[in-house]
Amino acid sequence: STSLARTRFCEPYTLRAQGETGRGDKHGVIHAMATALGTRRWPTRMVQRDGNEVEDNGAVAGAVPPAGLGITIHRVHSDQPFADEPWAENEPYTSYRASGIVDQDVTKEIDGGGECGLATGTWLQYELPFQLQVTAFSFGFADCGTARFVDWTFEAFDGEEWRELCYSADSPWPGTTHNSVRGRPVVFGCHAADFGSTRFRIRLAESDGEDWRCIHIRGLELFGTILPPWRID
């Protein structure tokens, strides 16, 4: 309706992450963008790691990234031989990776090698078509390198510089081995941002314990208050 459209455009809209009590919203901003605030199913598409025959290339029905969402990964190569893979920046792998990043069903086998063996300074960024005053975020992890995912930050761009909102020295999935269990989604609270931002990223920070890490982020979701003007159709 016209009144609903006007409300969406002119007033803030908040999605709060569920805590241990179960209160709050199960889904966040990325889900809202993909489903028009839950009014339609999240569309899927067939994605694959490479151009080989379907039975050999890991083809799977992955979530389609929302049209207004920008996804960028900056890969800093380590001295690991599998870290510098040119195919990781080309199709069909880039679509395969993007679907894995947004797909909130972490049981799906959307696990490629393009995010293995990377060094400090590697980052994964979301860019939104509206400003979000973020309060929490969540993500899972593919079953490669869960134990090595240490010393990372969650950051927001304030228009002039990146500001750290969360830092973790430890893996969110303690007790795992290099290739053991898939990292189930974990919700992280962050320092209350006193500003809205359109750009958010997870970055590999300096680490004394690991000279290379994997960044197999799965189902990255954001929570907080969407600031006007905004529109999700």
C-alpha positions as CSV (number, residue, x, y, z in Angstrom):
1,S,0.0,0.0,0.0
2,T,1.0,3.6,-0.3
3,S,1.1,4.1,3.4
4,L,3.3,1.0,3.9
5,A,5.7,2.2,1.2
6,R,5.9,5.6,2.9
7,T,6.6,4.1,6.3
8,R,9.3,1.9,4.9
9,F,10.9,4.9,3.2
10,C,10.7,7.4,6.1
11,E,11.1,5.4,9.4
12,P,13.9,3.2,10.8
13,Y,13.3,-0.6,10.7
14,T,15.0,-2.8,13.3
15,L,15.9,-6.5,13.1
16,R,17.3,-7.8,16.4
17,A,19.4,-11.0,16.6
18,Q,18.0,-13.8,18.7
19,G,19.9,-14.3,22.0
20,E,20.1,-17.3,24.2
21,T,16.5,-16.5,25.4
22,G,15.2,-17.0,21.9
23,R,13.9,-13.4,21.8
24,G,14.5,-11.3,18.7
25,D,14.4,-12.0,15.0
26,K,15.5,-15.3,13.5
27,H,16.5,-13.6,10.3
28,G,18.4,-10.5,9.6
29,V,18.9,-7.9,6.9
30,I,20.2,-10.2,4.1
31,H,17.3,-12.5,4.5
32,A,14.9,-9.5,4.4
33,M,16.5,-8.3,1.2
34,A,16.3,-11.7,-0.5
35,T,12.7,-12.4,0.6
36,A,11.1,-8.9,0.5
37,L,10.8,-9.0,4.3
38,G,9.7,-12.6,4.3
39,T,6.9,-12.2,1.8
40,R,8.4,-14.6,-0.8
41,R,10.8,-17.6,-0.8
42,W,14.5,-17.0,-1.2
43,P,15.3,-18.0,-4.8
44,T,18.0,-20.5,-5.5
45,R,20.2,-21.3,-8.5
46,M,22.5,-24.2,-9.6
47,V,26.1,-23.3,-8.9
48,Q,29.3,-25.3,-9.4
49,R,32.9,-25.1,-8.5
50,D,34.2,-25.5,-12.1
51,G,33.2,-26.4,-15.6
52,N,33.6,-30.2,-15.3
53,E,30.8,-32.7,-15.6
54,V,28.0,-32.1,-13.0
55,E,28.8,-35.2,-11.0
56,D,32.4,-34.0,-10.5
57,N,32.0,-30.3,-9.9
58,G,30.1,-30.0,-6.7
59,A,26.9,-28.6,-8.4
60,V,24.3,-27.6,-5.8
61,A,21.3,-25.4,-5.5
62,G,22.6,-22.4,-3.7
63,A,20.8,-19.2,-2.5
64,V,20.8,-16.3,-5.0
65,P,22.4,-13.2,-3.5
66,P,20.0,-10.3,-3.2
67,A,20.1,-8.0,-6.2
68,G,21.0,-5.0,-4.1
69,L,23.8,-6.7,-2.2
70,G,27.5,-6.2,-3.2
71,I,29.9,-9.0,-2.2
72,T,33.6,-8.5,-2.5
73,I,36.5,-10.7,-1.3
74,H,40.1,-9.4,-1.2
75,R,42.4,-12.4,-1.1
76,V,46.0,-11.9,0.2
77,H,48.0,-14.9,-0.8
78,S,50.2,-16.7,1.7
79,D,53.1,-19.0,0.9
80,Q,50.8,-22.0,0.6
81,P,50.8,-23.4,-2.9
82,F,47.0,-23.5,-3.1
83,A,46.5,-19.9,-2.1
84,D,47.2,-18.3,-5.5
85,E,44.4,-19.8,-7.7
86,P,43.5,-17.7,-10.7
87,W,40.2,-19.6,-11.3
88,A,39.0,-18.3,-7.9
89,E,38.3,-14.9,-9.5
90,N,36.4,-16.3,-12.5
91,E,33.1,-17.9,-13.3
92,P,31.6,-20.3,-12.5
93,Y,33.5,-20.2,-9.2
94,T,32.7,-16.6,-8.2
95,S,28.9,-17.3,-8.4
96,Y,29.5,-20.5,-6.5
97,R,31.4,-18.6,-3.7
98,A,28.8,-15.8,-3.6
99,S,25.9,-18.3,-3.1
100,G,27.8,-20.0,-0.3
101,I,28.5,-16.7,1.5
102,V,24.8,-15.8,1.7
103,D,23.1,-19.3,1.9
104,Q,22.1,-19.8,5.5
105,D,21.8,-23.5,5.2
106,V,25.4,-24.4,6.1
107,T,24.7,-28.1,5.6
108,K,25.0,-27.6,1.8
109,E,28.3,-28.6,0.3
110,I,29.3,-25.2,-1.1
111,D,32.9,-25.5,-0.2
112,G,35.6,-24.4,-2.7
113,G,39.3,-24.1,-2.4
114,G,39.5,-20.4,-3.4
115,E,39.3,-19.3,0.3
116,C,42.0,-21.6,1.6
117,G,45.5,-20.7,2.8
118,L,45.1,-17.0,2.9
119,A,47.2,-14.4,4.8
120,T,46.6,-11.4,7.1
121,G,44.8,-8.6,5.4
122,T,42.3,-10.9,3.5
123,W,38.8,-9.6,3.9
124,L,35.2,-10.3,2.9
125,Q,32.9,-7.3,2.4
126,Y,29.1,-6.8,2.2
127,E,27.8,-3.5,0.6
128,L,24.2,-2.7,1.3
129,P,21.9,-0.3,-0.7
130,F,20.9,1.5,2.5
131,Q,22.6,2.5,5.8
132,L,22.5,0.0,8.7
133,Q,23.3,0.8,12.3
134,V,24.6,-2.7,13.0
135,T,24.2,-4.4,16.4
136,A,25.0,-8.0,15.7
137,F,26.1,-10.4,12.9
138,S,26.2,-14.1,12.4
139,F,27.9,-16.7,10.2
140,G,28.8,-20.3,9.9
141,F,31.9,-21.9,8.4
142,A,32.6,-24.7,5.9
143,D,34.4,-27.8,7.2
144,C,37.9,-26.7,6.3
145,G,40.1,-24.7,8.6
146,T,37.5,-24.1,11.4
147,A,40.2,-24.4,14.1
148,R,42.5,-22.0,12.3
149,F,39.9,-19.2,12.0
150,V,41.4,-17.1,14.7
151,D,42.4,-13.4,15.1
152,W,39.7,-11.8,13.0
153,T,37.7,-8.6,13.1
154,F,34.3,-7.4,12.1
155,E,34.4,-3.8,10.8
156,A,32.1,-1.1,9.5
157,F,33.1,1.8,7.2
158,D,32.0,5.2,8.7
159,G,32.5,7.2,5.5
160,E,36.1,8.0,6.2
161,E,37.7,4.9,7.8
162,W,37.1,1.3,8.9
163,R,36.1,1.0,12.5
164,E,36.5,-2.3,14.4
165,L,33.3,-3.4,16.1
166,C,34.3,-6.9,17.1
167,Y,37.6,-8.8,17.5
168,S,38.0,-12.5,18.2
169,A,41.4,-14.1,19.1
170,D,39.8,-17.6,19.1
171,S,37.9,-19.7,16.7
172,P,34.2,-19.6,17.2
173,W,34.2,-23.4,17.0
174,P,36.7,-24.5,19.7
175,G,37.8,-28.1,19.8
176,T,37.6,-28.7,16.0
177,T,40.5,-30.0,14.0
178,H,41.6,-28.7,10.6
179,N,39.0,-30.6,8.6
180,S,36.5,-31.9,11.0
181,V,33.1,-30.5,11.7
182,R,31.2,-27.8,9.8
183,G,31.0,-24.5,11.8
184,R,27.3,-24.0,12.8
185,P,26.1,-20.4,12.6
186,V,27.1,-18.3,15.6
187,V,25.6,-14.9,16.6
188,F,28.1,-12.2,17.6
189,G,27.2,-9.0,19.4
190,C,29.3,-6.0,18.5
191,H,30.2,-2.7,19.9
192,A,27.2,-0.4,19.6
193,A,27.8,1.6,16.4
194,D,26.8,5.2,16.7
195,F,26.7,5.6,13.0
196,G,25.1,4.0,9.9
197,S,27.1,2.3,7.3
198,T,26.6,0.6,4.0
199,R,29.8,-1.4,4.1
200,F,30.8,-4.2,6.5
201,R,33.6,-6.7,6.4
202,I,35.3,-9.6,8.2
203,R,39.1,-9.3,8.0
204,L,42.0,-11.5,9.0
205,A,44.0,-9.6,11.5
206,E,47.6,-10.1,12.5
207,S,48.1,-13.5,14.2
208,D,51.0,-14.9,16.2
209,G,49.7,-18.4,16.0
210,E,48.7,-18.9,12.4
211,D,50.7,-17.9,9.3
212,W,47.8,-18.7,7.0
213,R,44.0,-19.2,7.5
214,C,40.9,-20.2,5.5
215,I,38.0,-17.8,5.2
216,H,35.1,-20.1,4.3
217,I,32.4,-17.8,5.6
218,R,28.9,-19.3,5.2
219,G,25.5,-17.6,5.7
220,L,26.8,-14.2,6.7
221,E,23.9,-12.2,8.2
222,L,23.6,-8.7,9.7
223,F,21.3,-7.3,12.3
224,G,20.5,-3.8,13.4
225,T,18.5,-0.8,12.5
226,I,18.0,0.1,8.8
227,L,18.1,3.9,8.6
228,P,15.8,5.9,6.3
229,P,15.5,6.4,3.4
230,W,15.3,2.8,2.5
231,R,13.2,0.3,0.5
232,I,13.1,-3.5,0.2
233,D,10.8,-4.9,-2.4
